[in-house]
Amino acid sequence: MVSREQPEAGQTTHFGFQNVPVAEKAQRVGQVFHSVAGRYDTMNDLMSFGLHRLWKRQAINLLRVRPGHRVLDLASGTGDLAMALADRVGSSGGVVASDINRSMLAQGRDRLIDHGVVDNVDFVLADAERLPFPDASFDRVTIAFGLRNVTRKERALADMRRVLRPGGMALILEFSSLYLRPLRPLYDLYSFRVLPVMGRAVAGDADSYRYLAESIRMHPDQETLRETMAQAGFEDCDYTNLSGGIVAIHRGHVY
């Protein structure tokens, strides 16, 4: 069982390339997403050249969602996955769109309402490390581009495992480790030089996109995350690399 005790004084974690007190990371990440919420979708399209839409579509296909399923979408943000999932689970199923950041959750709620997606979606402000849901209450759990921002990833994974029913699946779509070594210098140049400039020009915030690049480099690579999922109690853990490993889709099952 994962401990819910408060961290000891002096314990630190990473916020990008910085070491910060554990208790401060969630607040700092919250400030990042509060700052960029209004331009989040525009920046996603620009900085990924639209590829994030293909990555998310592939993730949905690998999730094998059926009508009647109940799905929890963590770090739901502006609701891309929640909208697609709501269509697939249909009127007999349901989606819970959850985010720890009030500004991002509000953007997602407003966007889904504007698209008429309201009947089978609920919105919950929640911390992925302390999910306010009963055991075995979902058929699928997803988190797209959010796990790297979680302070204690092992706690979040354990709670994702806890709320899944037998036969359930967790899916993590996240930036990962580029395995095409000749492209790494170009990728680094784009990440650390171009993204902050783009963030300043479009979102008025260079620092948040500098943090984005740093947080990607600090996130566990594919094999490490697969092993961490197994340690959290998931079975048959696997992953699929996309775009040369810039992004990976990890899956873990509950039997």
C-alpha positions in Angstrom: 0.0 0.0 0.0 1.3 3.5 -0.9 1.9 5.7 2.1 -0.2 8.9 2.3 2.1 10.5 4.9 3.4 14.0 4.3 6.9 14.3 2.9 9.7 14.9 5.5 11.0 18.5 5.8 13.9 19.1 3.4 12.9 16.4 0.9 13.3 17.7 -2.7 12.2 16.8 -6.2 12.9 18.1 -9.7 11.0 20.9 -11.3 12.5 20.8 -14.8 16.3 21.0 -14.1 15.8 22.7 -10.7 15.6 20.9 -7.3 12.7 22.2 -5.3 11.0 21.2 -2.0 8.5 18.4 -2.7 5.7 20.4 -1.2 6.3 23.2 -3.8 6.3 21.3 -7.0 2.5 21.0 -7.5 2.2 24.7 -6.9 4.9 25.6 -9.4 3.4 23.2 -12.0 0.0 24.8 -11.3 1.4 28.2 -12.0 2.8 27.0 -15.3 -0.6 25.7 -16.6 -2.6 28.6 -15.2 -0.3 30.8 -17.2 -0.7 29.0 -20.5 -4.2 27.7 -20.3 -5.7 30.2 -22.6 -3.3 29.5 -25.4 -2.6 25.8 -24.6 -4.3 24.3 -27.7 -2.7 26.8 -30.1 0.7 26.1 -28.7 0.2 22.3 -28.9 -0.6 22.6 -32.6 2.3 24.9 -33.3 5.1 23.1 -31.3 4.1 19.6 -32.4 3.3 20.6 -36.0 -0.1 19.1 -35.4 1.3 15.7 -34.6 -0.2 15.7 -31.1 -3.6 15.0 -32.7 -2.2 11.9 -34.4 -0.5 10.7 -31.2 -3.8 11.1 -29.3 -5.8 9.2 -32.0 -3.3 6.3 -31.8 -3.6 6.3 -28.0 -7.4 6.1 -28.2 -7.2 3.2 -30.8 -4.9 1.3 -28.5 -7.2 1.8 -25.5 -9.9 -0.5 -26.9 -12.8 1.5 -25.4 -16.2 0.0 -25.8 -19.8 1.4 -25.4 -20.8 1.2 -21.8 -17.2 1.7 -20.4 -16.5 4.1 -17.6 -13.3 6.0 -18.3 -11.2 8.3 -16.1 -9.1 10.9 -18.0 -6.5 12.3 -15.7 -4.7 15.6 -16.5 -7.6 16.1 -19.0 -6.6 19.6 -19.7 -8.6 21.1 -22.6 -10.4 17.8 -23.2 -9.0 16.2 -26.4 -9.1 12.7 -25.0 -12.3 13.2 -23.0 -14.2 14.3 -26.1 -13.1 11.3 -28.2 -13.7 8.9 -25.3 -17.2 10.3 -24.7 -18.1 9.5 -28.2 -16.8 5.9 -27.9 -18.4 5.0 -24.6 -21.7 6.3 -25.8 -24.8 7.1 -23.7 -24.5 3.9 -21.7 -21.0 4.7 -20.6 -19.4 7.7 -19.0 -16.2 9.8 -18.8 -14.7 11.6 -15.9 -12.5 14.4 -17.0 -10.1 15.3 -14.1 -7.3 17.8 -13.6 -5.5 19.2 -10.7 -5.4 22.6 -12.3 -8.6 24.6 -12.1 -7.8 26.8 -15.1 -7.1 23.9 -17.4 -10.2 22.0 -16.2 -12.3 25.1 -16.9 -10.9 25.3 -20.4 -11.8 21.7 -21.0 -15.3 22.0 -19.6 -16.1 25.1 -21.7 -14.7 23.5 -24.8 -16.8 20.3 -24.4 -19.9 22.3 -23.6 -19.3 24.3 -26.8 -19.1 21.1 -28.7 -22.3 19.8 -27.1 -20.5 17.0 -25.2 -22.2 17.2 -21.8 -24.5 14.2 -21.2 -21.9 11.6 -20.4 -19.0 13.6 -19.1 -18.3 14.8 -15.5 -15.6 17.2 -14.5 -13.6 16.6 -11.2 -10.8 18.8 -9.8 -8.5 16.1 -8.3 -4.9 15.3 -7.5 -3.7 12.2 -9.5 -1.8 11.0 -6.4 -5.0 11.0 -4.2 -7.9 10.1 -6.5 -11.3 10.7 -4.8 -12.9 7.6 -6.4 -13.8 4.2 -4.9 -11.7 1.1 -5.7 -12.5 -0.7 -9.0 -14.7 2.0 -10.3 -13.4 2.5 -13.9 -12.7 0.3 -16.9 -10.0 2.5 -18.3 -7.8 5.3 -17.0 -5.8 7.6 -19.3 -3.3 10.4 -18.7 -1.9 12.2 -21.7 1.1 14.5 -21.3 0.5 14.8 -17.6 2.4 12.1 -15.7 5.8 13.9 -16.0 4.3 16.8 -14.0 3.2 14.6 -11.1 5.4 14.9 -8.1 5.3 11.2 -6.9 4.6 9.2 -10.1 4.6 5.9 -8.2 1.7 7.1 -6.0 -0.3 8.2 -9.0 0.3 4.9 -10.8 -0.7 3.0 -7.7 -3.9 5.0 -7.4 -4.6 4.5 -11.1 -4.3 0.8 -10.5 -6.6 1.0 -7.4 -9.5 2.6 -9.3 -9.4 0.1 -12.2 -11.8 -2.9 -12.3 -10.6 -6.4 -13.2 -10.1 -6.4 -17.0 -9.2 -2.7 -16.9 -6.4 -0.9 -18.6 -4.3 2.2 -17.8 -2.8 4.1 -20.7 -0.1 6.8 -20.5 0.6 9.0 -23.4 3.8 11.0 -22.7 6.9 12.5 -24.1 9.7 10.0 -23.8 13.3 9.3 -24.9 14.2 9.9 -28.6 16.0 6.7 -29.7 17.3 8.1 -33.0 20.6 9.4 -31.8 21.6 11.4 -34.9 18.5 13.6 -34.4 19.1 14.4 -30.7 21.2 17.5 -31.3 18.4 19.0 -33.6 15.7 17.9 -31.1 17.7 19.6 -28.3 18.1 22.8 -30.3 14.4 22.9 -31.0 13.4 22.1 -27.4 15.7 24.6 -25.6 16.0 27.4 -28.1 12.9 27.4 -30.3 10.2 26.4 -27.9 10.8 29.2 -25.3 10.8 31.8 -28.2 7.6 30.4 -29.5 6.1 30.4 -26.0 7.0 34.1 -25.5 5.6 35.1 -28.9 2.3 33.1 -28.8 1.5 32.6 -25.1 3.5 35.5 -23.6 5.4 33.0 -21.5 8.9 31.7 -22.3 9.6 30.2 -18.9 6.7 27.7 -19.0 7.9 26.3 -22.3 11.4 26.1 -21.1 10.1 24.1 -18.2 8.3 21.9 -20.7 11.5 21.0 -22.4 13.3 20.4 -19.1 10.5 18.2 -17.7 10.6 16.0 -20.8 14.3 15.3 -20.2 13.7 14.5 -16.5 10.9 12.1 -17.2 11.7 8.3 -17.0 12.6 6.7 -20.3 10.4 3.9 -21.8 11.9 0.9 -20.0 12.1 2.7 -16.7 8.4 3.7 -16.8 7.4 0.3 -17.9 9.1 -1.2 -14.8 7.6 1.5 -12.6 4.1 0.5 -13.8 4.8 -3.1 -13.1 6.0 -2.2 -9.6 2.7 -0.4 -9.1 0.8 -3.6 -9.7 0.0 -3.5 -13.4 0.4 -6.6 -15.5 1.5 -7.2 -19.1 3.0 -3.7 -19.3 4.1 -2.6 -22.7 4.8 0.5 -24.7 4.6 1.8 -28.3 7.1 4.4 -29.6 5.8 7.2 -31.8 7.8 9.7 -33.8 11.1 8.0 -33.1 10.5 7.8 -29.3 9.7 11.5 -28.9 6.4 10.2 -27.5 5.5 6.8 -26.2 2.2 5.1 -25.3 2.5 2.9 -22.2 -0.2 0.4 -21.2 -0.7 -1.6 -18.1 -3.5 -4.2 -17.4 -5.5 -5.3 -14.3 -6.7 -8.9 -14.2 
